[in-house]
Amino acid sequence: MASDRDTTARAQIRDCALKLFGERGLDAATVRDIAACAGVSPGLVLHHFGSKQGLREAVDAHVMSMFDAMLATALEDPDAFATGDTQTVGSFAELFAAVTPVDSPIPAYLQRLLLSGDPVGRQLFRQWFQLTQTAVDAMAANGNLRPTSDRDAMAAFLLVNDLAMILLHDHVADAIGTDPLSQEGMRRWASIAFDVYLHGAFTKEDS
């Protein structure tokens, strides 16, 4: 069995890899860079993970486990998506914010996974899409969503709006002066999103 020191070192290496993979990309972040970040030798990185690919797989498994737990919690109570308050439109974003601490490297890592066509990114998107389909069904069943002829396109539209806070995180924060994944940022985003979804964003002149 691994000692507490080994376990701590392994987690530190994994967390540094997550951070550097997100900042620099999978190819640019070297084993030596990750070892320096973790304060260990490159040999210890390879001792724990076998190779850079093994380390990358450990990072992916760590990220996936966090979101698997998030999805399991959400799917235990689909009616949580149909409460009629701002949670209805902020459900995925709020769930994401709940599992990502302030200054987490996960948003940057997910940006690369989702925009690069990476298989893990595709798997995550598919899981989130299925969660959003469940939300759409729950909201429609409770009368909080108008009937739609294309439930899948509706689910994709709602999901993409929430994912914008991840994919364009830094740009949104710079534009509005608030981290969109912080409590204040979530409040602002959910307030506007709910208003737009409920009342629309455009006016229509009388003909």
C-alpha positions as CSV (number, residue, x, y, z in Angstrom):
1,M,0.0,0.0,0.0
2,A,1.2,3.5,-0.7
3,S,2.3,5.7,2.1
4,D,0.5,8.9,3.0
5,R,3.5,10.8,1.6
6,D,3.2,8.9,-1.7
7,T,-0.5,9.6,-1.9
8,T,0.1,13.3,-1.3
9,A,2.8,13.5,-3.9
10,R,0.7,11.7,-6.4
11,A,-2.2,14.1,-5.9
12,Q,0.2,17.1,-6.0
13,I,1.6,15.9,-9.3
14,R,-1.8,15.3,-10.8
15,D,-3.0,18.7,-9.7
16,C,0.0,20.4,-11.2
17,A,-0.5,18.5,-14.4
18,L,-4.1,19.6,-14.5
19,K,-3.0,23.2,-14.1
20,L,-0.2,23.1,-16.7
21,F,-2.2,21.1,-19.2
22,G,-4.9,23.8,-19.0
23,E,-2.5,26.7,-19.2
24,R,-0.1,25.4,-21.9
25,G,-1.8,22.5,-23.6
26,L,-1.1,18.8,-23.4
27,D,1.9,18.8,-25.7
28,A,3.6,22.0,-24.4
29,A,3.5,20.9,-20.7
30,T,6.5,18.6,-20.1
31,V,7.1,16.0,-17.4
32,R,10.0,18.2,-16.2
33,D,7.7,21.3,-16.0
34,I,5.1,19.3,-14.0
35,A,7.7,17.9,-11.7
36,A,9.1,21.4,-11.0
37,C,5.6,22.6,-10.2
38,A,5.0,19.7,-7.8
39,G,8.4,20.1,-6.2
40,V,9.4,16.5,-7.1
41,S,11.8,14.9,-9.5
42,P,10.8,13.8,-13.0
43,G,11.6,10.3,-12.0
44,L,9.0,10.4,-9.3
45,V,6.4,11.5,-11.8
46,L,7.1,8.5,-13.9
47,H,7.2,6.3,-10.8
48,H,3.6,7.2,-10.0
49,F,2.1,7.4,-13.5
50,G,4.4,5.5,-15.8
51,S,4.5,8.1,-18.6
52,K,3.1,11.5,-19.5
53,Q,0.2,9.7,-21.1
54,G,-0.5,7.9,-17.9
55,L,-0.5,11.2,-16.1
56,R,-2.9,12.7,-18.6
57,E,-5.2,9.7,-18.1
58,A,-5.1,10.2,-14.3
59,V,-6.0,13.9,-14.8
60,D,-8.9,13.0,-17.1
61,A,-10.2,10.4,-14.6
62,H,-10.0,12.9,-11.8
63,V,-12.0,15.5,-13.8
64,M,-14.5,13.0,-15.0
65,S,-15.1,11.7,-11.5
66,M,-15.9,15.1,-10.3
67,F,-18.5,15.6,-13.0
68,D,-19.8,12.0,-12.7
69,A,-20.7,12.9,-9.0
70,M,-22.2,16.2,-10.2
71,L,-24.4,14.5,-12.8
72,A,-25.4,11.7,-10.4
73,T,-26.6,14.3,-7.8
74,A,-28.5,16.3,-10.5
75,L,-30.2,13.2,-11.9
76,E,-31.4,12.0,-8.5
77,D,-33.9,14.9,-8.6
78,P,-34.8,16.0,-12.1
79,D,-37.6,18.2,-10.7
80,A,-34.8,20.5,-9.3
81,F,-34.6,21.9,-12.9
82,A,-38.2,22.9,-12.9
83,T,-38.6,25.0,-9.8
84,G,-39.6,28.1,-11.6
85,D,-36.9,30.3,-10.2
86,T,-33.5,31.3,-11.5
87,Q,-32.2,27.8,-10.8
88,T,-34.2,26.7,-13.8
89,V,-32.0,28.4,-16.3
90,G,-28.8,28.3,-14.3
91,S,-28.8,24.6,-13.3
92,F,-25.8,23.4,-15.3
93,A,-23.8,26.5,-14.6
94,E,-24.6,26.4,-10.9
95,L,-23.7,22.7,-10.7
96,F,-20.4,23.4,-12.4
97,A,-19.6,26.3,-10.1
98,A,-20.4,24.1,-7.1
99,V,-17.7,21.6,-7.9
100,T,-15.0,24.1,-9.0
101,P,-13.3,26.1,-6.3
102,V,-12.3,29.7,-6.9
103,D,-9.2,29.9,-9.1
104,S,-9.7,26.3,-10.2
105,P,-7.6,25.2,-13.2
106,I,-10.6,23.0,-14.4
107,P,-12.2,25.7,-16.6
108,A,-9.0,26.2,-18.6
109,Y,-8.5,22.5,-18.9
110,L,-12.1,22.0,-20.1
111,Q,-11.7,24.7,-22.7
112,R,-8.9,22.7,-24.3
113,L,-10.8,19.4,-24.0
114,L,-14.0,20.8,-25.5
115,L,-12.5,22.9,-28.3
116,S,-9.8,20.4,-29.5
117,G,-12.2,17.6,-30.3
118,D,-10.6,15.5,-27.6
119,P,-12.5,12.2,-27.0
120,V,-12.8,13.0,-23.2
121,G,-14.2,16.4,-24.1
122,R,-16.7,14.8,-26.4
123,Q,-17.8,12.3,-23.7
124,L,-18.3,15.2,-21.2
125,F,-20.3,17.2,-23.6
126,R,-22.5,14.2,-24.4
127,Q,-23.1,13.6,-20.6
128,W,-23.9,17.3,-20.1
129,F,-26.2,17.3,-23.1
130,Q,-28.1,14.3,-21.7
131,L,-28.4,16.1,-18.4
132,T,-29.9,19.1,-20.2
133,Q,-32.3,16.9,-22.1
134,T,-33.5,15.7,-18.7
135,A,-33.9,19.3,-17.6
136,V,-35.9,20.2,-20.7
137,D,-38.2,17.3,-20.1
138,A,-38.7,18.2,-16.5
139,M,-39.4,21.8,-17.3
140,A,-41.8,20.9,-20.0
141,A,-43.6,18.5,-17.8
142,N,-44.0,21.1,-15.1
143,G,-45.2,23.8,-17.5
144,N,-42.1,25.9,-17.1
145,L,-41.0,25.5,-20.7
146,R,-43.1,26.1,-23.8
147,P,-43.6,23.0,-26.0
148,T,-40.9,22.7,-28.7
149,S,-40.9,20.7,-31.9
150,D,-37.1,20.1,-31.5
151,R,-36.3,19.0,-28.0
152,D,-32.7,18.2,-28.8
153,A,-31.9,21.5,-30.4
154,M,-33.5,23.3,-27.4
155,A,-31.3,21.3,-25.0
156,A,-28.2,22.1,-27.1
157,F,-29.1,25.8,-27.1
158,L,-29.5,25.9,-23.4
159,L,-26.3,23.9,-22.8
160,V,-24.2,26.1,-25.1
161,N,-25.4,29.2,-23.3
162,D,-24.1,27.8,-20.0
163,L,-20.9,26.5,-21.5
164,A,-20.1,30.0,-22.7
165,M,-19.1,30.8,-19.2
166,I,-16.4,28.1,-19.4
167,L,-15.3,28.4,-23.0
168,L,-15.2,32.3,-22.8
169,H,-14.6,32.5,-19.1
170,D,-11.7,35.0,-19.2
171,H,-13.4,37.2,-21.8
172,V,-16.7,37.3,-19.9
173,A,-14.9,38.2,-16.7
174,D,-13.0,41.0,-18.4
175,A,-16.1,42.3,-20.1
176,I,-18.4,42.4,-17.1
177,G,-15.8,42.9,-14.3
178,T,-16.9,39.8,-12.4
179,D,-15.8,36.1,-12.6
180,P,-18.9,34.5,-14.1
181,L,-18.3,31.3,-12.0
182,S,-18.2,33.2,-8.7
183,Q,-21.3,33.6,-6.6
184,E,-21.7,37.2,-7.7
185,G,-21.1,36.3,-11.3
186,M,-23.6,33.4,-11.2
187,R,-26.2,35.7,-9.7
188,R,-25.7,38.2,-12.5
189,W,-25.7,35.6,-15.2
190,A,-28.7,33.7,-13.9
191,S,-30.7,36.9,-13.4
192,I,-30.2,38.0,-17.0
193,A,-30.6,34.5,-18.5
194,F,-33.9,34.0,-16.6
195,D,-35.2,37.3,-17.7
196,V,-34.3,36.6,-21.4
197,Y,-35.7,33.1,-21.3
198,L,-38.9,34.2,-19.7
199,H,-39.6,37.5,-21.4
200,G,-37.3,37.6,-24.4
201,A,-34.5,40.0,-25.3
202,F,-36.0,41.8,-28.2
203,T,-39.0,44.1,-28.7
204,K,-41.4,43.7,-31.6
205,E,-42.9,46.8,-33.2
206,D,-46.6,46.8,-33.8
207,S,-47.4,46.5,-37.5
